[in-house]
């Protein structure tokens, strides 16, 4: 299965994190972008699913359309879920491995219960050989 992270220059710069699950790209907006530091807990707001073809998209979303602005592929690669990603999403905890150019190793998405609209998750890097204390990732 595939994953992609879009660098999205909309009203505010953010990163759209997308995982191929159940024939669509499940998607989260990450204001500060992903981190390779397990101590960083990045807010990831779940947004609408996108079609798989969107994983290849780079370009401009025109003014007047939702998300208007430049979209670049910041990272992409293989996504390896745990047991059952659909069930894990419903339970509010999805653990997975990424094999990308920038994002590698174990990660988890954890639903923040009792907060807001129920769409607020945390993206957290797992402790493994790819983890970095400074968490820095090259921004294009």
N, C-alpha and C positions, 0 to 999 in steps of 0.2 A: 504494500500500500504506500501511497505517496503523502508527503507533506510539503507545504510551501509557506514561506513567510514573505508577505508583501510589505515593503516600505511604502507607506501611503501618506503623501503630502496633501492632505485635505485641509480643513479649517485649521487643524493642528496636526503636526507630524505624529504618527503612531505606526504601529506594526500590526498587520493582520496575520494571525497565526491560524493555519488551516490544516486539518487532518482528514484524510480520506476514511470515512466511516459510513457504512450502509449506502454506498453509491453516491454520496455527496461529499462536499468539503464542509465539515463542521468548522465553524469559524469563531474566533475570539479577537477582539481589538485589545492590543497591549500598549497602553500609552507610553511607557518607558522602554519598550522593547524587551526581548528575552535576555536572560543573563546566564552565564556559565558558573556563577557563584551560588552554591547551595544555600547560603545565608540570605540571598535576595529572594523575596517573595513578590513576584510581579503581578499586579492586578491584571486580570484578563476578563474582559466583559464579553459574554457570549452574544453574538449577533446572528443574523439570519444565515442559514445554510447557503452555500453557493454550488453551482454545478461543477462537476469535475473539470470541465474545459477551462474554467476560470483560473485553475492552477498554472496555466501557461500565459496568462494575461500580463502584459506590460504595456503601459501607454497612459493616455490622458482620459479621465472621466470628464466630460464637458461641463462647463458652468451650467447651473440650473438643474443638474442631476444630482441625486443623492451621492455623497462621497466625492464630489467634484475635486479634481486635482490629479497630480502625477502618481502613478503606481509603478513600482519597480520590484522585480523579484530580488529579495535580499538574501534568501537562502531557500534551498529545496533539496529533496532527497527522499530516502526511504523512511517509512514510519512502521514500527513493529509494536503493535499493541500487546497488552497482557492477554488474559483469558478471553473475555467477551467485551469489546469496547462499547457496544450499545448498552449492555446491562450496567457496565461500570459507570457510564455517563449518567444513567438514571439514578444510580446510587450516590453520585456526586464525587466520585474519586476515580480518575483514569490515570493509570501508570503505563508508560510506554518508553521505547527506545527510539532515538532519532539517529539517522545516518545521513547527515547533511555535510555541506562544505564548511559551515560555521558551527552549527548545532550538532553535537554528538553526545551519545550516551543516554543515560536514564533521566527521565523527567516525569513529573506528575502535574495533573490539573486537579485542583481540589475546590469544590463548591463552598463558598462562604455562606453558611446557613444563617438564616435569621437576619439577613442584611439586604436592604433594597428590594429590587425586583426579582431576586432569585437568579440573576444572570451574572453575578459577580463571582469569579473564580480566582484562584491563585495559580500561577505557573511557577513551579519550583524545580530547580535542577537537582538531580540526585547526586549522592556522594559516589563518585567513581573516578577512574583515571583521567577522565576528560574535564573534571571540575577544576575551576580556577578561582583562587581566592579573590583576585581583583575583579573577576566576572566580565572583564572587558571583551567586547566583540567588535570587530572591525565594522564600522558603519560605512556604507558605500560613499 
